[in-house]
Amino acid sequence: MKTTTWKNDTDCCSWHGVKCDAISGYVIGLNLGCEGLQGIQELDMSSNDDLEGQLPELSCGASLSILDLSH
């Protein structure tokens, strides 16, 4: 599972499935596939002014009940 490398005391740009801009250090990509969504119940992406593109399919056994994309 990709999220096993996600630790609070490490740079998120070193985490599996996370892609960062080389200059700004901002997260520019998140690739979890199905393995990172199983069991997720809440996803808060609010106040992210720079989000763009298509919303991927959120199936794969996800039990998502709250998705916040508000501005």
A tleap script that builds the chain and sets N, CA, C and O, in Angstrom:
source leaprc.protein.ff14SB
mol = sequence {
  NMET LYS THR THR THR TRP LYS ASN ASP THR
  ASP CYS CYS SER TRP HIE GLY VAL LYS CYS
  ASP ALA ILE SER GLY TYR VAL ILE GLY LEU
  ASN LEU GLY CYS GLU GLY LEU GLN GLY ILE
  GLN GLU LEU ASP MET SER SER ASN ASP ASP
  LEU GLU GLY GLN LEU PRO GLU LEU SER CYS
  GLY ALA SER LEU SER ILE LEU ASP LEU SER
  CHIE
}
set mol.1.N position { 0.848 -1.174 0.000 }
set mol.1.CA position { 0.000 0.000 0.000 }
set mol.1.C position { 0.897 1.242 0.000 }
set mol.1.O position { 1.824 1.348 0.803 }
set mol.2.N position { 0.613 2.165 -0.898 }
set mol.2.CA position { 1.444 3.358 -1.050 }
set mol.2.C position { 1.465 4.227 0.194 }
set mol.2.O position { 2.487 4.842 0.498 }
set mol.3.N position { 0.373 4.287 0.908 }
set mol.3.CA position { 0.289 5.206 2.045 }
set mol.3.C position { 1.106 4.753 3.251 }
set mol.3.O position { 1.184 5.486 4.237 }
set mol.4.N position { 1.711 3.582 3.207 }
set mol.4.CA position { 2.547 3.150 4.330 }
set mol.4.C position { 3.792 4.017 4.466 }
set mol.4.O position { 4.401 4.049 5.535 }
set mol.5.N position { 4.183 4.720 3.406 }
set mol.5.CA position { 5.346 5.613 3.474 }
set mol.5.C position { 4.973 7.001 3.984 }
set mol.5.O position { 5.851 7.842 4.174 }
set mol.6.N position { 3.697 7.249 4.205 }
set mol.6.CA position { 3.240 8.572 4.612 }
set mol.6.C position { 3.401 8.734 6.123 }
set mol.6.O position { 2.594 8.226 6.902 }
set mol.7.N position { 4.432 9.433 6.519 }
set mol.7.CA position { 4.716 9.667 7.937 }
set mol.7.C position { 4.743 11.167 8.192 }
set mol.7.O position { 5.225 11.931 7.355 }
set mol.8.N position { 4.231 11.592 9.337 }
set mol.8.CA position { 4.159 13.015 9.677 }
set mol.8.C position { 5.517 13.698 9.714 }
set mol.8.O position { 5.608 14.895 9.443 }
set mol.9.N position { 6.557 12.976 10.037 }
set mol.9.CA position { 7.872 13.600 10.197 }
set mol.9.C position { 8.736 13.535 8.935 }
set mol.9.O position { 9.948 13.737 9.005 }
set mol.10.N position { 8.120 13.256 7.783 }
set mol.10.CA position { 8.867 13.192 6.527 }
set mol.10.C position { 8.267 14.146 5.501 }
set mol.10.O position { 7.098 14.522 5.594 }
set mol.11.N position { 9.065 14.524 4.541 }
set mol.11.CA position { 8.625 15.404 3.457 }
set mol.11.C position { 7.624 14.653 2.583 }
set mol.11.O position { 7.929 13.572 2.079 }
set mol.12.N position { 6.445 15.211 2.404 }
set mol.12.CA position { 5.407 14.521 1.627 }
set mol.12.C position { 5.836 14.283 0.180 }
set mol.12.O position { 5.291 13.400 -0.483 }
set mol.13.N position { 6.793 15.046 -0.316 }
set mol.13.CA position { 7.272 14.848 -1.689 }
set mol.13.C position { 8.048 13.545 -1.839 }
set mol.13.O position { 8.293 13.101 -2.961 }
set mol.14.N position { 8.437 12.931 -0.737 }
set mol.14.CA position { 9.136 11.648 -0.793 }
set mol.14.C position { 8.180 10.465 -0.670 }
set mol.14.O position { 8.601 9.313 -0.772 }
set mol.15.N position { 6.907 10.743 -0.454 }
set mol.15.CA position { 5.927 9.675 -0.286 }
set mol.15.C position { 5.585 9.031 -1.620 }
set mol.15.O position { 5.548 9.708 -2.647 }
set mol.16.N position { 5.333 7.720 -1.608 }
set mol.16.CA position { 4.900 7.006 -2.803 }
set mol.16.C position { 3.547 7.546 -3.256 }
set mol.16.O position { 2.645 7.732 -2.439 }
set mol.17.N position { 3.408 7.793 -4.535 }
set mol.17.CA position { 2.155 8.275 -5.096 }
set mol.17.C position { 1.998 9.783 -5.080 }
set mol.17.O position { 1.002 10.299 -5.587 }
set mol.18.N position { 2.963 10.510 -4.506 }
set mol.18.CA position { 2.901 11.967 -4.442 }
set mol.18.C position { 3.954 12.540 -5.381 }
set mol.18.O position { 5.121 12.149 -5.329 }
set mol.19.N position { 3.539 13.467 -6.237 }
set mol.19.CA position { 4.460 14.122 -7.171 }
set mol.19.C position { 4.486 15.608 -6.836 }
set mol.19.O position { 3.440 16.240 -6.694 }
set mol.20.N position { 5.688 16.158 -6.711 }
set mol.20.CA position { 5.844 17.571 -6.361 }
set mol.20.C position { 6.572 18.328 -7.459 }
set mol.20.O position { 7.387 17.763 -8.189 }
set mol.21.N position { 6.263 19.616 -7.564 }
set mol.21.CA position { 6.966 20.498 -8.487 }
set mol.21.C position { 8.399 20.676 -7.979 }
set mol.21.O position { 8.616 20.951 -6.799 }
set mol.22.N position { 9.370 20.518 -8.874 }
set mol.22.CA position { 10.783 20.577 -8.488 }
set mol.22.C position { 11.198 21.952 -7.979 }
set mol.22.O position { 12.117 22.058 -7.166 }
set mol.23.N position { 10.536 23.000 -8.444 }
set mol.23.CA position { 10.919 24.355 -8.047 }
set mol.23.C position { 10.147 24.826 -6.815 }
set mol.23.O position { 10.746 25.263 -5.832 }
set mol.24.N position { 8.819 24.735 -6.871 }
set mol.24.CA position { 8.005 25.264 -5.772 }
set mol.24.C position { 7.876 24.294 -4.601 }
set mol.24.O position { 7.673 24.715 -3.462 }
set mol.25.N position { 7.992 23.002 -4.878 }
set mol.25.CA position { 7.786 22.010 -3.826 }
set mol.25.C position { 6.329 21.695 -3.570 }
set mol.25.O position { 6.014 20.874 -2.708 }
set mol.26.N position { 5.422 22.344 -4.318 }
set mol.26.CA position { 3.992 22.084 -4.154 }
set mol.26.C position { 3.625 20.719 -4.721 }
set mol.26.O position { 4.211 20.263 -5.703 }
set mol.27.N position { 2.657 20.079 -4.095 }
set mol.27.CA position { 2.145 18.816 -4.612 }
set mol.27.C position { 1.395 19.103 -5.902 }
set mol.27.O position { 0.483 19.930 -5.926 }
set mol.28.N position { 1.781 18.415 -6.979 }
set mol.28.CA position { 1.130 18.613 -8.274 }
set mol.28.C position { 0.471 17.338 -8.777 }
set mol.28.O position { -0.211 17.352 -9.801 }
set mol.29.N position { 0.669 16.251 -8.072 }
set mol.29.CA position { 0.060 14.997 -8.483 }
set mol.29.C position { -0.139 14.071 -7.302 }
set mol.29.O position { 0.670 14.036 -6.376 }
set mol.30.N position { -1.224 13.326 -7.348 }
set mol.30.CA position { -1.525 12.349 -6.311 }
set mol.30.C position { -2.060 11.105 -6.992 }
set mol.30.O position { -3.142 11.131 -7.579 }
set mol.31.N position { -1.313 10.022 -6.919 }
set mol.31.CA position { -1.690 8.782 -7.583 }
set mol.31.C position { -1.799 7.682 -6.540 }
set mol.31.O position { -0.797 7.111 -6.109 }
set mol.32.N position { -3.011 7.402 -6.150 }
set mol.32.CA position { -3.231 6.347 -5.172 }
set mol.32.C position { -3.816 5.095 -5.800 }
set mol.32.O position { -3.786 4.024 -5.194 }
set mol.33.N position { -4.351 5.222 -7.015 }
set mol.33.CA position { -5.031 4.077 -7.594 }
set mol.33.C position { -6.139 3.635 -6.655 }
set mol.33.O position { -6.644 4.435 -5.868 }
set mol.34.N position { -6.507 2.411 -6.728 }
set mol.34.CA position { -7.569 1.908 -5.853 }
set mol.34.C position { -7.076 1.621 -4.445 }
set mol.34.O position { -7.850 1.669 -3.489 }
set mol.35.N position { -5.790 1.322 -4.316 }
set mol.35.CA position { -5.303 0.890 -3.019 }
set mol.35.C position { -5.400 1.952 -1.930 }
set mol.35.O position { -5.513 1.607 -0.754 }
set mol.36.N position { -5.360 3.226 -2.287 }
set mol.36.CA position { -5.403 4.269 -1.276 }
set mol.36.C position { -6.796 4.739 -0.927 }
set mol.36.O position { -6.956 5.527 0.005 }
set mol.37.N position { -7.813 4.281 -1.644 }
set mol.37.CA position { -9.174 4.763 -1.415 }
set mol.37.C position { -10.043 3.799 -0.628 }
set mol.37.O position { -11.112 4.184 -0.153 }
set mol.38.N position { -9.617 2.576 -0.482 }
set mol.38.CA position { -10.439 1.609 0.236 }
set mol.38.C position { -10.604 2.040 1.685 }
set mol.38.O position { -9.622 2.286 2.386 }
set mol.39.N position { -11.830 2.127 2.120 }
set mol.39.CA position { -12.127 2.498 3.495 }
set mol.39.C position { -12.217 3.989 3.758 }
set mol.39.O position { -12.611 4.397 4.850 }
set mol.40.N position { -11.856 4.819 2.770 }
set mol.40.CA position { -11.918 6.266 2.995 }
set mol.40.C position { -13.379 6.693 3.125 }
set mol.40.O position { -14.231 6.275 2.340 }
set mol.41.N position { -13.655 7.526 4.119 }
set mol.41.CA position { -15.014 7.980 4.369 }
set mol.41.C position { -15.182 9.468 4.124 }
set mol.41.O position { -16.263 9.909 3.734 }
set mol.42.N position { -14.134 10.251 4.344 }
set mol.42.CA position { -14.204 11.697 4.148 }
set mol.42.C position { -12.995 12.169 3.357 }
set mol.42.O position { -11.874 11.713 3.579 }
set mol.43.N position { -13.239 13.094 2.425 }
set mol.43.CA position { -12.166 13.689 1.635 }
set mol.43.C position { -12.446 15.181 1.531 }
set mol.43.O position { -13.433 15.589 0.919 }
set mol.44.N position { -11.587 15.989 2.124 }
set mol.44.CA position { -11.765 17.440 2.135 }
set mol.44.C position { -10.722 18.069 1.222 }
set mol.44.O position { -9.534 18.092 1.545 }
set mol.45.N position { -11.167 18.571 0.095 }
set mol.45.CA position { -10.298 19.243 -0.869 }
set mol.45.C position { -10.705 20.705 -0.999 }
set mol.45.O position { -10.423 21.341 -2.014 }
set mol.46.N position { -11.365 21.240 0.020 }
set mol.46.CA position { -11.883 22.604 -0.033 }
set mol.46.C position { -10.760 23.633 -0.059 }
set mol.46.O position { -9.637 23.370 0.372 }
set mol.47.N position { -11.091 24.795 -0.569 }
set mol.47.CA position { -10.191 25.956 -0.629 }
set mol.47.C position { -8.904 25.693 -1.400 }
set mol.47.O position { -7.864 26.268 -1.082 }
set mol.48.N position { -8.964 24.843 -2.394 }
set mol.48.CA position { -7.829 24.585 -3.278 }
set mol.48.C position { -8.113 25.272 -4.600 }
set mol.48.O position { -8.671 24.669 -5.516 }
set mol.49.N position { -7.727 26.539 -4.693 }
set mol.49.CA position { -8.055 27.361 -5.854 }
set mol.49.C position { -7.465 26.842 -7.160 }
set mol.49.O position { -8.008 27.121 -8.229 }
set mol.50.N position { -6.379 26.103 -7.097 }
set mol.50.CA position { -5.694 25.687 -8.313 }
set mol.50.C position { -6.091 24.304 -8.808 }
set mol.50.O position { -5.491 23.799 -9.757 }
set mol.51.N position { -7.083 23.682 -8.191 }
set mol.51.CA position { -7.519 22.374 -8.670 }
set mol.51.C position { -8.168 22.522 -10.035 }
set mol.51.O position { -8.987 23.415 -10.254 }
set mol.52.N position { -7.795 21.642 -10.943 }
set mol.52.CA position { -8.418 21.653 -12.261 }
set mol.52.C position { -8.361 20.263 -12.849 }
set mol.52.O position { -7.567 19.425 -12.422 }
set mol.53.N position { -9.204 20.025 -13.826 }
set mol.53.CA position { -9.231 18.734 -14.495 }
set mol.53.C position { -10.445 17.927 -14.086 }
set mol.53.O position { -11.300 18.380 -13.327 }
set mol.54.N position { -10.491 16.716 -14.616 }
set mol.54.CA position { -11.623 15.842 -14.352 }
set mol.54.C position { -11.478 15.170 -12.996 }
set mol.54.O position { -10.375 14.845 -12.558 }
set mol.55.N position { -12.605 14.971 -12.349 }
set mol.55.CA position { -12.630 14.238 -11.099 }
set mol.55.C position { -12.584 12.754 -11.437 }
set mol.55.O position { -13.440 12.265 -12.174 }
set mol.56.N position { -11.607 12.035 -10.915 }
set mol.56.CA position { -11.502 10.612 -11.253 }
set mol.56.C position { -12.629 9.812 -10.624 }
set mol.56.O position { -13.292 10.262 -9.690 }
set mol.57.N position { -12.826 8.637 -11.149 }
set mol.57.CA position { -13.836 7.746 -10.591 }
set mol.57.C position { -13.418 7.358 -9.177 }
set mol.57.O position { -12.278 6.954 -8.950 }
set mol.58.N position { -14.328 7.479 -8.244 }
set mol.58.CA position { -14.019 7.172 -6.848 }
set mol.58.C position { -14.722 5.892 -6.419 }
set mol.58.O position { -15.475 5.883 -5.445 }
set mol.59.N position { -14.476 4.833 -7.139 }
set mol.59.CA position { -15.092 3.569 -6.756 }
set mol.59.C position { -14.058 2.725 -6.023 }
set mol.59.O position { -13.538 3.156 -4.994 }
set mol.60.N position { -13.759 1.576 -6.510 }
set mol.60.CA position { -12.726 0.699 -5.931 }
set mol.60.C position { -13.021 0.347 -4.479 }
set mol.60.O position { -12.095 0.206 -3.681 }
set mol.61.N position { -14.259 0.207 -4.132 }
set mol.61.CA position { -14.593 -0.182 -2.772 }
set mol.61.C position { -14.594 0.961 -1.776 }
set mol.61.O position { -14.686 0.726 -0.571 }
set mol.62.N position { -14.495 2.195 -2.252 }
set mol.62.CA position { -14.498 3.337 -1.342 }
set mol.62.C position { -15.878 3.490 -0.715 }
set mol.62.O position { -16.898 3.293 -1.375 }
set mol.63.N position { -15.897 3.839 0.551 }
set mol.63.CA position { -17.165 4.074 1.243 }
set mol.63.C position { -17.293 5.559 1.548 }
set mol.63.O position { -17.696 5.951 2.643 }
set mol.64.N position { -16.943 6.377 0.564 }
set mol.64.CA position { -16.928 7.827 0.713 }
set mol.64.C position { -18.336 8.358 0.947 }
set mol.64.O position { -19.241 8.123 0.146 }
set mol.65.N position { -18.512 9.076 2.053 }
set mol.65.CA position { -19.815 9.667 2.342 }
set mol.65.C position { -19.747 11.192 2.323 }
set mol.65.O position { -20.782 11.847 2.208 }
set mol.66.N position { -18.543 11.774 2.434 }
set mol.66.CA position { -18.379 13.229 2.401 }
set mol.66.C position { -17.243 13.583 1.452 }
set mol.66.O position { -16.117 13.112 1.613 }
set mol.67.N position { -17.548 14.420 0.458 }
set mol.67.CA position { -16.549 14.951 -0.462 }
set mol.67.C position { -16.753 16.453 -0.515 }
set mol.67.O position { -17.767 16.923 -1.030 }
set mol.68.N position { -15.801 17.210 0.011 }
set mol.68.CA position { -15.914 18.668 0.074 }
set mol.68.C position { -14.980 19.289 -0.950 }
set mol.68.O position { -13.759 19.214 -0.815 }
set mol.69.N position { -15.563 19.904 -1.980 }
set mol.69.CA position { -14.809 20.600 -3.017 }
set mol.69.C position { -15.142 22.085 -3.017 }
set mol.69.O position { -14.912 22.778 -4.009 }
set mol.70.N position { -15.685 22.573 -1.905 }
set mol.70.CA position { -16.125 23.970 -1.836 }
set mol.70.C position { -14.948 24.925 -1.929 }
set mol.70.O position { -13.801 24.567 -1.662 }
set mol.71.N position { -15.268 26.145 -2.314 }
set mol.71.CA position { -14.234 27.168 -2.456 }
set mol.71.C position { -14.137 27.965 -1.184 }
set mol.71.O position { -13.322 28.883 -1.092 }
savepdb mol mol.pdb
quit
